[in-house]
Every structure is written in structure tokens, then in C-alpha cells.
Amino acid sequence: MNLFDTFSLVLFPYIAVAVFVIGLAYRYRKRGFTVTSLSSQFLEGKSLFWAVVPFHIGILVVLLGHLAAFLLPDVILAWNAAPLRLMILEGMALIFGLATLVGLAGLMYRRFTNERVRAVTTTMDVMLEFVLLAQVVLGVWIAVGYRWGSSWFASDLTPYLWSLVTFSPEVSAAAAMPIVVKLHILGAFLLLFLVPFTRLAHVFVAPLHYIVRPYQQVIWNWDRRKIRDPRSGTSVR
């Protein structure tokens, strides 16, 4: 195992997870109002549809597929035991990967050509989108050039990832993978590393505190009938 493998497959994953957890918690607690996507969809919903929908549906399905291979590797391998089912799974993964790529390309085009979007674009936004673009391109490349990824992910990469979870890294299988697969692994942890510093943080935050928060009371301190009378002036205190 060389220096690149040691850093990308062992050291950086732990650094990325630590920064993700600590940074996201700090940002949510101290700068909670900055955790937003700054969406402008209500201003341009129709023109945005053909980028937003393919991107979000595509990336959601792809992420769920990766998560299934990580949490249920035996189920994935049993499904893939039949060649037809394997080809269906691989074909669907490629379709949704391409949908993610097309949608992301549309969103990036919008970011660089729409004046309103450019006005709220930061350096971190641009960096995030290029990292995400590279990650999606690598994923499609792997799907096309290194077939049956769902099977070798479940059989080889899942044990590697679980070894990281248990703090006993076993990287021999991951280190033997082609460089494009290693870059894809590195890109996944790099995205995790960037989350606390970008608007992507909104994906991981849900306003669950509203469930246990005390009820808010709205109290009128003026005569509602008078305030609604157009003949009277208004005074809000």
C-alpha cells in the first residue's frame, strides 16, 4: 500500500467524518440561519424543472443504491445471482447516474448564466459543484468501464467501509481497485468534508426541534375590529 492509498483510504476518511460531524453541529447551533439552499425555484420553477428533477431523483436513487450495498450486501449479492436481475440493476443504476449528470450540468449552466444566481454564488458553491460533477462523472465511468459494480461493491468495498466503522481499517481489497474507483471513494469523503462549509448542509438538517418546542401564542394587543377599519389609522406596538 503506497502513500496515496494510506491517505485516501485510511487517514482522510476519518478526517472527513470528524469535520462533517463537528462542523455541521457547530454551524447548526451557532449559525443556524445560514443552513439553507437559497432556492430560487419559486421565481423560475418551469425553467428549473428539467435540471432540478433529474438531478434530485437521480442522485437520491444512486445514493440509496450505494446505501443498500453497504447495509445489505447479502441481499444485493442474492439479487445479482440471476444474470437478468443483475443487468436490470446495473442498467437502472446507469440510467439514474446519467440523469444525475444531466441535471447537474443544467444546474451548473444556470449558476453561471443566471444573474440572480450568480449574485448569491460563493467560491465554496463553485468548488462543491465541480467536486460533485467529478464524482458523478467518475461514477458513470465506473458503471460503463467496470461492469457489475453492485456485486464487487457489496463483496469487496462494503467490508472495507465497515472496517473503517469499527476502527480496524482493512484496505487490501480497496487498494487493489483501479485508480478511478479509488478517486471515487476519495471524492465521496471529500464531499462529506465540504458539507459544513457549503449550502449542501441543508440536506442533513431537519427542523425536528419544532416537534418538542412549546406552542407559540399570538396575542393581539389592539382592537382587531378597529384596526381593520379603513377609516382608522394603524398603530402596531
Biotite code that builds the C-alpha atoms (Angstrom):
import biotite.structure as struc

atoms = struc.array([
    struc.Atom([0.000, 0.000, 0.000], chain_id="A", res_id=1, res_name="MET", atom_name="CA", element="C"),
    struc.Atom([1.520, 3.317, -1.097], chain_id="A", res_id=2, res_name="ASN", atom_name="CA", element="C"),
    struc.Atom([1.241, 6.781, 0.435], chain_id="A", res_id=3, res_name="LEU", atom_name="CA", element="C"),
    struc.Atom([-1.768, 7.742, -1.704], chain_id="A", res_id=4, res_name="PHE", atom_name="CA", element="C"),
    struc.Atom([-3.683, 4.655, -0.580], chain_id="A", res_id=5, res_name="ASP", atom_name="CA", element="C"),
    struc.Atom([-2.812, 5.286, 3.063], chain_id="A", res_id=6, res_name="THR", atom_name="CA", element="C"),
    struc.Atom([-4.048, 8.870, 2.909], chain_id="A", res_id=7, res_name="PHE", atom_name="CA", element="C"),
    struc.Atom([-7.120, 8.424, 0.709], chain_id="A", res_id=8, res_name="SER", atom_name="CA", element="C"),
    struc.Atom([-8.344, 5.099, 2.091], chain_id="A", res_id=9, res_name="LEU", atom_name="CA", element="C"),
    struc.Atom([-7.411, 5.397, 5.783], chain_id="A", res_id=10, res_name="VAL", atom_name="CA", element="C"),
    struc.Atom([-6.494, 8.871, 7.026], chain_id="A", res_id=11, res_name="LEU", atom_name="CA", element="C"),
    struc.Atom([-8.743, 11.146, 5.000], chain_id="A", res_id=12, res_name="PHE", atom_name="CA", element="C"),
    struc.Atom([-11.996, 9.212, 5.671], chain_id="A", res_id=13, res_name="PRO", atom_name="CA", element="C"),
    struc.Atom([-11.571, 9.766, 9.414], chain_id="A", res_id=14, res_name="TYR", atom_name="CA", element="C"),
    struc.Atom([-10.648, 13.425, 8.904], chain_id="A", res_id=15, res_name="ILE", atom_name="CA", element="C"),
    struc.Atom([-13.685, 13.950, 6.654], chain_id="A", res_id=16, res_name="ALA", atom_name="CA", element="C"),
    struc.Atom([-16.137, 12.319, 9.070], chain_id="A", res_id=17, res_name="VAL", atom_name="CA", element="C"),
    struc.Atom([-14.756, 14.295, 12.026], chain_id="A", res_id=18, res_name="ALA", atom_name="CA", element="C"),
    struc.Atom([-15.013, 17.600, 10.153], chain_id="A", res_id=19, res_name="VAL", atom_name="CA", element="C"),
    struc.Atom([-18.500, 16.681, 8.920], chain_id="A", res_id=20, res_name="PHE", atom_name="CA", element="C"),
    struc.Atom([-19.894, 15.869, 12.383], chain_id="A", res_id=21, res_name="VAL", atom_name="CA", element="C"),
    struc.Atom([-18.213, 18.679, 14.330], chain_id="A", res_id=22, res_name="ILE", atom_name="CA", element="C"),
    struc.Atom([-18.580, 21.299, 11.605], chain_id="A", res_id=23, res_name="GLY", atom_name="CA", element="C"),
    struc.Atom([-22.234, 20.545, 10.878], chain_id="A", res_id=24, res_name="LEU", atom_name="CA", element="C"),
    struc.Atom([-23.130, 20.564, 14.578], chain_id="A", res_id=25, res_name="ALA", atom_name="CA", element="C"),
    struc.Atom([-21.306, 23.872, 15.114], chain_id="A", res_id=26, res_name="TYR", atom_name="CA", element="C"),
    struc.Atom([-22.885, 25.530, 12.111], chain_id="A", res_id=27, res_name="ARG", atom_name="CA", element="C"),
    struc.Atom([-26.383, 24.402, 13.041], chain_id="A", res_id=28, res_name="TYR", atom_name="CA", element="C"),
    struc.Atom([-26.005, 25.569, 16.657], chain_id="A", res_id=29, res_name="ARG", atom_name="CA", element="C"),
    struc.Atom([-24.135, 28.826, 16.060], chain_id="A", res_id=30, res_name="LYS", atom_name="CA", element="C"),
    struc.Atom([-25.135, 29.850, 12.539], chain_id="A", res_id=31, res_name="ARG", atom_name="CA", element="C"),
    struc.Atom([-28.413, 28.034, 12.050], chain_id="A", res_id=32, res_name="GLY", atom_name="CA", element="C"),
    struc.Atom([-29.945, 30.595, 9.712], chain_id="A", res_id=33, res_name="PHE", atom_name="CA", element="C"),
    struc.Atom([-27.149, 30.000, 7.176], chain_id="A", res_id=34, res_name="THR", atom_name="CA", element="C"),
    struc.Atom([-28.205, 26.367, 6.739], chain_id="A", res_id=35, res_name="VAL", atom_name="CA", element="C"),
    struc.Atom([-30.244, 26.886, 3.586], chain_id="A", res_id=36, res_name="THR", atom_name="CA", element="C"),
    struc.Atom([-30.150, 26.075, -0.112], chain_id="A", res_id=37, res_name="SER", atom_name="CA", element="C"),
    struc.Atom([-31.065, 29.679, -1.048], chain_id="A", res_id=38, res_name="LEU", atom_name="CA", element="C"),
    struc.Atom([-33.524, 28.244, -3.547], chain_id="A", res_id=39, res_name="SER", atom_name="CA", element="C"),
    struc.Atom([-34.968, 30.470, -6.269], chain_id="A", res_id=40, res_name="SER", atom_name="CA", element="C"),
    struc.Atom([-37.302, 27.795, -7.614], chain_id="A", res_id=41, res_name="GLN", atom_name="CA", element="C"),
    struc.Atom([-40.414, 29.851, -6.857], chain_id="A", res_id=42, res_name="PHE", atom_name="CA", element="C"),
    struc.Atom([-39.071, 32.502, -9.256], chain_id="A", res_id=43, res_name="LEU", atom_name="CA", element="C"),
    struc.Atom([-38.247, 30.196, -12.139], chain_id="A", res_id=44, res_name="GLU", atom_name="CA", element="C"),
    struc.Atom([-39.992, 26.901, -11.456], chain_id="A", res_id=45, res_name="GLY", atom_name="CA", element="C"),
    struc.Atom([-40.759, 25.966, -15.075], chain_id="A", res_id=46, res_name="LYS", atom_name="CA", element="C"),
    struc.Atom([-37.291, 26.618, -16.468], chain_id="A", res_id=47, res_name="SER", atom_name="CA", element="C"),
    struc.Atom([-35.661, 24.946, -13.486], chain_id="A", res_id=48, res_name="LEU", atom_name="CA", element="C"),
    struc.Atom([-37.743, 21.779, -13.703], chain_id="A", res_id=49, res_name="PHE", atom_name="CA", element="C"),
    struc.Atom([-35.602, 19.967, -16.288], chain_id="A", res_id=50, res_name="TRP", atom_name="CA", element="C"),
    struc.Atom([-32.463, 20.368, -14.184], chain_id="A", res_id=51, res_name="ALA", atom_name="CA", element="C"),
    struc.Atom([-33.759, 20.037, -10.635], chain_id="A", res_id=52, res_name="VAL", atom_name="CA", element="C"),
    struc.Atom([-35.973, 16.975, -11.084], chain_id="A", res_id=53, res_name="VAL", atom_name="CA", element="C"),
    struc.Atom([-33.460, 14.720, -12.937], chain_id="A", res_id=54, res_name="PRO", atom_name="CA", element="C"),
    struc.Atom([-30.692, 15.745, -10.532], chain_id="A", res_id=55, res_name="PHE", atom_name="CA", element="C"),
    struc.Atom([-32.601, 15.162, -7.312], chain_id="A", res_id=56, res_name="HIS", atom_name="CA", element="C"),
    struc.Atom([-34.326, 11.951, -8.379], chain_id="A", res_id=57, res_name="ILE", atom_name="CA", element="C"),
    struc.Atom([-31.135, 10.602, -9.939], chain_id="A", res_id=58, res_name="GLY", atom_name="CA", element="C"),
    struc.Atom([-28.866, 11.332, -7.006], chain_id="A", res_id=59, res_name="ILE", atom_name="CA", element="C"),
    struc.Atom([-31.423, 10.057, -4.491], chain_id="A", res_id=60, res_name="LEU", atom_name="CA", element="C"),
    struc.Atom([-31.747, 6.695, -6.249], chain_id="A", res_id=61, res_name="VAL", atom_name="CA", element="C"),
    struc.Atom([-27.970, 6.386, -6.700], chain_id="A", res_id=62, res_name="VAL", atom_name="CA", element="C"),
    struc.Atom([-27.339, 7.172, -3.025], chain_id="A", res_id=63, res_name="LEU", atom_name="CA", element="C"),
    struc.Atom([-29.988, 4.676, -1.922], chain_id="A", res_id=64, res_name="LEU", atom_name="CA", element="C"),
    struc.Atom([-28.328, 2.060, -4.126], chain_id="A", res_id=65, res_name="GLY", atom_name="CA", element="C"),
    struc.Atom([-24.939, 2.690, -2.529], chain_id="A", res_id=66, res_name="HIS", atom_name="CA", element="C"),
    struc.Atom([-26.531, 2.601, 0.917], chain_id="A", res_id=67, res_name="LEU", atom_name="CA", element="C"),
    struc.Atom([-28.252, -0.706, 0.160], chain_id="A", res_id=68, res_name="ALA", atom_name="CA", element="C"),
    struc.Atom([-24.949, -2.262, -0.951], chain_id="A", res_id=69, res_name="ALA", atom_name="CA", element="C"),
    struc.Atom([-23.358, -1.010, 2.281], chain_id="A", res_id=70, res_name="PHE", atom_name="CA", element="C"),
    struc.Atom([-26.088, -2.103, 4.699], chain_id="A", res_id=71, res_name="LEU", atom_name="CA", element="C"),
    struc.Atom([-27.497, -5.149, 2.871], chain_id="A", res_id=72, res_name="LEU", atom_name="CA", element="C"),
    struc.Atom([-24.629, -6.667, 0.865], chain_id="A", res_id=73, res_name="PRO", atom_name="CA", element="C"),
    struc.Atom([-26.003, -10.214, 1.132], chain_id="A", res_id=74, res_name="ASP", atom_name="CA", element="C"),
    struc.Atom([-29.352, -9.105, -0.294], chain_id="A", res_id=75, res_name="VAL", atom_name="CA", element="C"),
    struc.Atom([-27.648, -7.352, -3.216], chain_id="A", res_id=76, res_name="ILE", atom_name="CA", element="C"),
    struc.Atom([-25.487, -10.391, -3.964], chain_id="A", res_id=77, res_name="LEU", atom_name="CA", element="C"),
    struc.Atom([-28.516, -12.710, -3.783], chain_id="A", res_id=78, res_name="ALA", atom_name="CA", element="C"),
    struc.Atom([-30.407, -10.439, -6.195], chain_id="A", res_id=79, res_name="TRP", atom_name="CA", element="C"),
    struc.Atom([-27.451, -10.365, -8.569], chain_id="A", res_id=80, res_name="ASN", atom_name="CA", element="C"),
    struc.Atom([-27.188, -14.166, -8.580], chain_id="A", res_id=81, res_name="ALA", atom_name="CA", element="C"),
    struc.Atom([-29.593, -14.144, -11.533], chain_id="A", res_id=82, res_name="ALA", atom_name="CA", element="C"),
    struc.Atom([-27.955, -12.578, -14.627], chain_id="A", res_id=83, res_name="PRO", atom_name="CA", element="C"),
    struc.Atom([-31.161, -10.870, -15.755], chain_id="A", res_id=84, res_name="LEU", atom_name="CA", element="C"),
    struc.Atom([-31.701, -9.226, -12.366], chain_id="A", res_id=85, res_name="ARG", atom_name="CA", element="C"),
    struc.Atom([-28.054, -8.140, -12.318], chain_id="A", res_id=86, res_name="LEU", atom_name="CA", element="C"),
    struc.Atom([-28.370, -6.491, -15.733], chain_id="A", res_id=87, res_name="MET", atom_name="CA", element="C"),
    struc.Atom([-31.608, -4.763, -14.701], chain_id="A", res_id=88, res_name="ILE", atom_name="CA", element="C"),
    struc.Atom([-29.979, -3.366, -11.560], chain_id="A", res_id=89, res_name="LEU", atom_name="CA", element="C"),
    struc.Atom([-26.862, -2.219, -13.405], chain_id="A", res_id=90, res_name="GLU", atom_name="CA", element="C"),
    struc.Atom([-28.913, -0.695, -16.222], chain_id="A", res_id=91, res_name="GLY", atom_name="CA", element="C"),
    struc.Atom([-31.136, 1.235, -13.821], chain_id="A", res_id=92, res_name="MET", atom_name="CA", element="C"),
    struc.Atom([-28.090, 2.474, -11.887], chain_id="A", res_id=93, res_name="ALA", atom_name="CA", element="C"),
    struc.Atom([-26.542, 3.778, -15.102], chain_id="A", res_id=94, res_name="LEU", atom_name="CA", element="C"),
    struc.Atom([-29.786, 5.482, -16.178], chain_id="A", res_id=95, res_name="ILE", atom_name="CA", element="C"),
    struc.Atom([-30.167, 7.307, -12.876], chain_id="A", res_id=96, res_name="PHE", atom_name="CA", element="C"),
    struc.Atom([-26.463, 8.157, -12.877], chain_id="A", res_id=97, res_name="GLY", atom_name="CA", element="C"),
    struc.Atom([-26.830, 9.769, -16.294], chain_id="A", res_id=98, res_name="LEU", atom_name="CA", element="C"),
    struc.Atom([-29.962, 11.598, -15.093], chain_id="A", res_id=99, res_name="ALA", atom_name="CA", element="C"),
    struc.Atom([-27.915, 12.999, -12.212], chain_id="A", res_id=100, res_name="THR", atom_name="CA", element="C"),
    struc.Atom([-25.207, 14.108, -14.631], chain_id="A", res_id=101, res_name="LEU", atom_name="CA", element="C"),
    struc.Atom([-27.659, 15.810, -16.992], chain_id="A", res_id=102, res_name="VAL", atom_name="CA", element="C"),
    struc.Atom([-29.459, 17.547, -14.137], chain_id="A", res_id=103, res_name="GLY", atom_name="CA", element="C"),
    struc.Atom([-26.207, 18.707, -12.536], chain_id="A", res_id=104, res_name="LEU", atom_name="CA", element="C"),
    struc.Atom([-24.956, 20.066, -15.870], chain_id="A", res_id=105, res_name="ALA", atom_name="CA", element="C"),
    struc.Atom([-28.198, 22.045, -16.191], chain_id="A", res_id=106, res_name="GLY", atom_name="CA", element="C"),
    struc.Atom([-27.867, 23.435, -12.671], chain_id="A", res_id=107, res_name="LEU", atom_name="CA", element="C"),
    struc.Atom([-24.258, 24.455, -13.275], chain_id="A", res_id=108, res_name="MET", atom_name="CA", element="C"),
    struc.Atom([-25.195, 26.152, -16.552], chain_id="A", res_id=109, res_name="TYR", atom_name="CA", element="C"),
    struc.Atom([-27.910, 28.049, -14.704], chain_id="A", res_id=110, res_name="ARG", atom_name="CA", element="C"),
    struc.Atom([-25.486, 29.087, -11.970], chain_id="A", res_id=111, res_name="ARG", atom_name="CA", element="C"),
    struc.Atom([-23.035, 30.629, -14.415], chain_id="A", res_id=112, res_name="PHE", atom_name="CA", element="C"),
    struc.Atom([-25.587, 32.252, -16.736], chain_id="A", res_id=113, res_name="THR", atom_name="CA", element="C"),
    struc.Atom([-28.340, 33.458, -14.391], chain_id="A", res_id=114, res_name="ASN", atom_name="CA", element="C"),
    struc.Atom([-27.564, 36.862, -12.871], chain_id="A", res_id=115, res_name="GLU", atom_name="CA", element="C"),
    struc.Atom([-29.667, 36.327, -9.768], chain_id="A", res_id=116, res_name="ARG", atom_name="CA", element="C"),
    struc.Atom([-27.994, 33.007, -9.032], chain_id="A", res_id=117, res_name="VAL", atom_name="CA", element="C"),
    struc.Atom([-24.519, 34.403, -9.690], chain_id="A", res_id=118, res_name="ARG", atom_name="CA", element="C"),
    struc.Atom([-25.220, 37.164, -7.189], chain_id="A", res_id=119, res_name="ALA", atom_name="CA", element="C"),
    struc.Atom([-25.546, 34.649, -4.341], chain_id="A", res_id=120, res_name="VAL", atom_name="CA", element="C"),
    struc.Atom([-22.868, 32.237, -5.580], chain_id="A", res_id=121, res_name="THR", atom_name="CA", element="C"),
    struc.Atom([-19.812, 31.792, -3.393], chain_id="A", res_id=122, res_name="THR", atom_name="CA", element="C"),
    struc.Atom([-16.430, 30.227, -4.065], chain_id="A", res_id=123, res_name="THR", atom_name="CA", element="C"),
    struc.Atom([-17.458, 27.218, -1.991], chain_id="A", res_id=124, res_name="MET", atom_name="CA", element="C"),
    struc.Atom([-20.591, 26.776, -4.134], chain_id="A", res_id=125, res_name="ASP", atom_name="CA", element="C"),
    struc.Atom([-18.466, 26.575, -7.274], chain_id="A", res_id=126, res_name="VAL", atom_name="CA", element="C"),
    struc.Atom([-15.969, 24.220, -5.635], chain_id="A", res_id=127, res_name="MET", atom_name="CA", element="C"),
    struc.Atom([-18.763, 21.972, -4.378], chain_id="A", res_id=128, res_name="LEU", atom_name="CA", element="C"),
    struc.Atom([-20.425, 21.708, -7.778], chain_id="A", res_id=129, res_name="GLU", atom_name="CA", element="C"),
    struc.Atom([-17.172, 20.850, -9.554], chain_id="A", res_id=130, res_name="PHE", atom_name="CA", element="C"),
    struc.Atom([-16.333, 18.199, -6.951], chain_id="A", res_id=131, res_name="VAL", atom_name="CA", element="C"),
    struc.Atom([-19.849, 16.807, -7.299], chain_id="A", res_id=132, res_name="LEU", atom_name="CA", element="C"),
    struc.Atom([-19.527, 16.868, -11.096], chain_id="A", res_id=133, res_name="LEU", atom_name="CA", element="C"),
    struc.Atom([-16.239, 14.969, -10.923], chain_id="A", res_id=134, res_name="ALA", atom_name="CA", element="C"),
    struc.Atom([-17.814, 12.452, -8.558], chain_id="A", res_id=135, res_name="GLN", atom_name="CA", element="C"),
    struc.Atom([-20.798, 11.830, -10.844], chain_id="A", res_id=136, res_name="VAL", atom_name="CA", element="C"),
    struc.Atom([-18.556, 11.538, -13.930], chain_id="A", res_id=137, res_name="VAL", atom_name="CA", element="C"),
    struc.Atom([-16.376, 9.022, -12.098], chain_id="A", res_id=138, res_name="LEU", atom_name="CA", element="C"),
    struc.Atom([-19.473, 7.057, -11.083], chain_id="A", res_id=139, res_name="GLY", atom_name="CA", element="C"),
    struc.Atom([-20.755, 6.891, -14.669], chain_id="A", res_id=140, res_name="VAL", atom_name="CA", element="C"),
    struc.Atom([-17.244, 5.985, -15.866], chain_id="A", res_id=141, res_name="TRP", atom_name="CA", element="C"),
    struc.Atom([-17.129, 3.099, -13.382], chain_id="A", res_id=142, res_name="ILE", atom_name="CA", element="C"),
    struc.Atom([-20.620, 1.944, -14.376], chain_id="A", res_id=143, res_name="ALA", atom_name="CA", element="C"),
    struc.Atom([-19.609, 1.826, -18.050], chain_id="A", res_id=144, res_name="VAL", atom_name="CA", element="C"),
    struc.Atom([-15.990, 0.701, -17.799], chain_id="A", res_id=145, res_name="GLY", atom_name="CA", element="C"),
    struc.Atom([-16.043, -1.606, -14.771], chain_id="A", res_id=146, res_name="TYR", atom_name="CA", element="C"),
    struc.Atom([-19.187, -3.673, -15.036], chain_id="A", res_id=147, res_name="ARG", atom_name="CA", element="C"),
    struc.Atom([-21.185, -5.325, -12.276], chain_id="A", res_id=148, res_name="TRP", atom_name="CA", element="C"),
    struc.Atom([-20.183, -2.718, -9.699], chain_id="A", res_id=149, res_name="GLY", atom_name="CA", element="C"),
    struc.Atom([-23.083, -3.551, -7.407], chain_id="A", res_id=150, res_name="SER", atom_name="CA", element="C"),
    struc.Atom([-21.609, -7.022, -6.894], chain_id="A", res_id=151, res_name="SER", atom_name="CA", element="C"),
    struc.Atom([-17.981, -6.088, -6.304], chain_id="A", res_id=152, res_name="TRP", atom_name="CA", element="C"),
    struc.Atom([-19.056, -3.130, -4.177], chain_id="A", res_id=153, res_name="PHE", atom_name="CA", element="C"),
    struc.Atom([-21.058, -5.441, -1.916], chain_id="A", res_id=154, res_name="ALA", atom_name="CA", element="C"),
    struc.Atom([-18.361, -8.116, -1.760], chain_id="A", res_id=155, res_name="SER", atom_name="CA", element="C"),
    struc.Atom([-15.171, -6.007, -1.615], chain_id="A", res_id=156, res_name="ASP", atom_name="CA", element="C"),
    struc.Atom([-15.845, -2.386, -0.705], chain_id="A", res_id=157, res_name="LEU", atom_name="CA", element="C"),
    struc.Atom([-18.518, -2.985, 1.928], chain_id="A", res_id=158, res_name="THR", atom_name="CA", element="C"),
    struc.Atom([-16.111, -4.943, 4.190], chain_id="A", res_id=159, res_name="PRO", atom_name="CA", element="C"),
    struc.Atom([-13.559, -2.131, 3.731], chain_id="A", res_id=160, res_name="TYR", atom_name="CA", element="C"),
    struc.Atom([-16.100, 0.520, 4.748], chain_id="A", res_id=161, res_name="LEU", atom_name="CA", element="C"),
    struc.Atom([-17.245, -1.490, 7.752], chain_id="A", res_id=162, res_name="TRP", atom_name="CA", element="C"),
    struc.Atom([-13.613, -1.908, 8.803], chain_id="A", res_id=163, res_name="SER", atom_name="CA", element="C"),
    struc.Atom([-13.400, 1.897, 8.963], chain_id="A", res_id=164, res_name="LEU", atom_name="CA", element="C"),
    struc.Atom([-16.538, 1.984, 11.117], chain_id="A", res_id=165, res_name="VAL", atom_name="CA", element="C"),
    struc.Atom([-15.013, -0.472, 13.577], chain_id="A", res_id=166, res_name="THR", atom_name="CA", element="C"),
    struc.Atom([-11.675, 1.435, 13.624], chain_id="A", res_id=167, res_name="PHE", atom_name="CA", element="C"),
    struc.Atom([-9.775, -1.536, 12.271], chain_id="A", res_id=168, res_name="SER", atom_name="CA", element="C"),
    struc.Atom([-9.031, -0.461, 8.673], chain_id="A", res_id=169, res_name="PRO", atom_name="CA", element="C"),
    struc.Atom([-8.601, -3.323, 6.228], chain_id="A", res_id=170, res_name="GLU", atom_name="CA", element="C"),
    struc.Atom([-7.827, -1.734, 2.886], chain_id="A", res_id=171, res_name="VAL", atom_name="CA", element="C"),
    struc.Atom([-6.269, -4.542, 0.872], chain_id="A", res_id=172, res_name="SER", atom_name="CA", element="C"),
    struc.Atom([-9.348, -5.020, -1.324], chain_id="A", res_id=173, res_name="ALA", atom_name="CA", element="C"),
    struc.Atom([-9.880, -1.287, -1.839], chain_id="A", res_id=174, res_name="ALA", atom_name="CA", element="C"),
    struc.Atom([-6.178, -0.726, -2.530], chain_id="A", res_id=175, res_name="ALA", atom_name="CA", element="C"),
    struc.Atom([-6.314, -3.319, -5.318], chain_id="A", res_id=176, res_name="ALA", atom_name="CA", element="C"),
    struc.Atom([-9.098, -1.421, -7.092], chain_id="A", res_id=177, res_name="MET", atom_name="CA", element="C"),
    struc.Atom([-8.445, 0.659, -10.257], chain_id="A", res_id=178, res_name="PRO", atom_name="CA", element="C"),
    struc.Atom([-7.440, 4.263, -9.692], chain_id="A", res_id=179, res_name="ILE", atom_name="CA", element="C"),
    struc.Atom([-10.833, 5.539, -10.907], chain_id="A", res_id=180, res_name="VAL", atom_name="CA", element="C"),
    struc.Atom([-12.541, 3.608, -8.095], chain_id="A", res_id=181, res_name="VAL", atom_name="CA", element="C"),
    struc.Atom([-10.084, 4.972, -5.533], chain_id="A", res_id=182, res_name="LYS", atom_name="CA", element="C"),
    struc.Atom([-10.751, 8.512, -6.746], chain_id="A", res_id=183, res_name="LEU", atom_name="CA", element="C"),
    struc.Atom([-14.484, 7.845, -6.452], chain_id="A", res_id=184, res_name="HIS", atom_name="CA", element="C"),
    struc.Atom([-14.009, 6.764, -2.828], chain_id="A", res_id=185, res_name="ILE", atom_name="CA", element="C"),
    struc.Atom([-11.859, 9.818, -2.140], chain_id="A", res_id=186, res_name="LEU", atom_name="CA", element="C"),
    struc.Atom([-14.461, 12.057, -3.801], chain_id="A", res_id=187, res_name="GLY", atom_name="CA", element="C"),
    struc.Atom([-17.224, 10.683, -1.573], chain_id="A", res_id=188, res_name="ALA", atom_name="CA", element="C"),
    struc.Atom([-15.312, 11.568, 1.582], chain_id="A", res_id=189, res_name="PHE", atom_name="CA", element="C"),
    struc.Atom([-14.296, 14.930, 0.113], chain_id="A", res_id=190, res_name="LEU", atom_name="CA", element="C"),
    struc.Atom([-17.973, 15.805, -0.378], chain_id="A", res_id=191, res_name="LEU", atom_name="CA", element="C"),
    struc.Atom([-18.601, 14.812, 3.233], chain_id="A", res_id=192, res_name="LEU", atom_name="CA", element="C"),
    struc.Atom([-15.693, 17.051, 4.270], chain_id="A", res_id=193, res_name="PHE", atom_name="CA", element="C"),
    struc.Atom([-17.148, 20.041, 2.387], chain_id="A", res_id=194, res_name="LEU", atom_name="CA", element="C"),
    struc.Atom([-20.705, 19.767, 3.717], chain_id="A", res_id=195, res_name="VAL", atom_name="CA", element="C"),
    struc.Atom([-20.317, 22.043, 6.788], chain_id="A", res_id=196, res_name="PRO", atom_name="CA", element="C"),
    struc.Atom([-18.843, 24.831, 4.632], chain_id="A", res_id=197, res_name="PHE", atom_name="CA", element="C"),
    struc.Atom([-21.456, 24.828, 1.862], chain_id="A", res_id=198, res_name="THR", atom_name="CA", element="C"),
    struc.Atom([-25.199, 25.064, 1.317], chain_id="A", res_id=199, res_name="ARG", atom_name="CA", element="C"),
    struc.Atom([-25.243, 21.262, 0.987], chain_id="A", res_id=200, res_name="LEU", atom_name="CA", element="C"),
    struc.Atom([-25.575, 21.287, 4.776], chain_id="A", res_id=201, res_name="ALA", atom_name="CA", element="C"),
    struc.Atom([-29.330, 21.777, 4.388], chain_id="A", res_id=202, res_name="HIS", atom_name="CA", element="C"),
    struc.Atom([-29.665, 18.172, 3.189], chain_id="A", res_id=203, res_name="VAL", atom_name="CA", element="C"),
    struc.Atom([-28.620, 16.843, 6.600], chain_id="A", res_id=204, res_name="PHE", atom_name="CA", element="C"),
    struc.Atom([-30.644, 19.172, 8.803], chain_id="A", res_id=205, res_name="VAL", atom_name="CA", element="C"),
    struc.Atom([-34.309, 18.734, 9.645], chain_id="A", res_id=206, res_name="ALA", atom_name="CA", element="C"),
    struc.Atom([-36.229, 21.073, 11.986], chain_id="A", res_id=207, res_name="PRO", atom_name="CA", element="C"),
    struc.Atom([-37.014, 18.263, 14.417], chain_id="A", res_id=208, res_name="LEU", atom_name="CA", element="C"),
    struc.Atom([-36.835, 20.638, 17.392], chain_id="A", res_id=209, res_name="HIS", atom_name="CA", element="C"),
    struc.Atom([-40.193, 22.031, 16.292], chain_id="A", res_id=210, res_name="TYR", atom_name="CA", element="C"),
    struc.Atom([-41.769, 18.761, 17.459], chain_id="A", res_id=211, res_name="ILE", atom_name="CA", element="C"),
    struc.Atom([-40.860, 19.342, 21.117], chain_id="A", res_id=212, res_name="VAL", atom_name="CA", element="C"),
    struc.Atom([-40.825, 23.152, 21.105], chain_id="A", res_id=213, res_name="ARG", atom_name="CA", element="C"),
    struc.Atom([-43.558, 24.794, 23.255], chain_id="A", res_id=214, res_name="PRO", atom_name="CA", element="C"),
    struc.Atom([-46.512, 26.195, 21.399], chain_id="A", res_id=215, res_name="TYR", atom_name="CA", element="C"),
    struc.Atom([-46.253, 29.783, 20.267], chain_id="A", res_id=216, res_name="GLN", atom_name="CA", element="C"),
    struc.Atom([-49.009, 32.151, 21.334], chain_id="A", res_id=217, res_name="GLN", atom_name="CA", element="C"),
    struc.Atom([-50.042, 35.063, 19.147], chain_id="A", res_id=218, res_name="VAL", atom_name="CA", element="C"),
    struc.Atom([-51.648, 37.808, 21.239], chain_id="A", res_id=219, res_name="ILE", atom_name="CA", element="C"),
    struc.Atom([-53.426, 40.797, 19.745], chain_id="A", res_id=220, res_name="TRP", atom_name="CA", element="C"),
    struc.Atom([-52.805, 43.948, 21.770], chain_id="A", res_id=221, res_name="ASN", atom_name="CA", element="C"),
    struc.Atom([-55.154, 46.136, 19.799], chain_id="A", res_id=222, res_name="TRP", atom_name="CA", element="C"),
    struc.Atom([-58.797, 46.162, 18.822], chain_id="A", res_id=223, res_name="ASP", atom_name="CA", element="C"),
    struc.Atom([-58.955, 43.893, 15.785], chain_id="A", res_id=224, res_name="ARG", atom_name="CA", element="C"),
    struc.Atom([-62.240, 45.393, 14.580], chain_id="A", res_id=225, res_name="ARG", atom_name="CA", element="C"),
    struc.Atom([-60.829, 48.890, 14.762], chain_id="A", res_id=226, res_name="LYS", atom_name="CA", element="C"),
    struc.Atom([-57.538, 48.009, 13.095], chain_id="A", res_id=227, res_name="ILE", atom_name="CA", element="C"),
    struc.Atom([-59.437, 46.555, 10.134], chain_id="A", res_id=228, res_name="ARG", atom_name="CA", element="C"),
    struc.Atom([-61.497, 49.693, 9.704], chain_id="A", res_id=229, res_name="ASP", atom_name="CA", element="C"),
    struc.Atom([-60.085, 51.594, 6.680], chain_id="A", res_id=230, res_name="PRO", atom_name="CA", element="C"),
    struc.Atom([-61.194, 54.862, 8.221], chain_id="A", res_id=231, res_name="ARG", atom_name="CA", element="C"),
    struc.Atom([-58.884, 54.474, 11.182], chain_id="A", res_id=232, res_name="SER", atom_name="CA", element="C"),
    struc.Atom([-55.113, 54.722, 11.281], chain_id="A", res_id=233, res_name="GLY", atom_name="CA", element="C"),
    struc.Atom([-52.892, 51.775, 12.178], chain_id="A", res_id=234, res_name="THR", atom_name="CA", element="C"),
    struc.Atom([-50.588, 51.542, 15.121], chain_id="A", res_id=235, res_name="SER", atom_name="CA", element="C"),
    struc.Atom([-48.717, 48.348, 15.771], chain_id="A", res_id=236, res_name="VAL", atom_name="CA", element="C"),
    struc.Atom([-46.985, 48.022, 19.102], chain_id="A", res_id=237, res_name="ARG", atom_name="CA", element="C"),
])
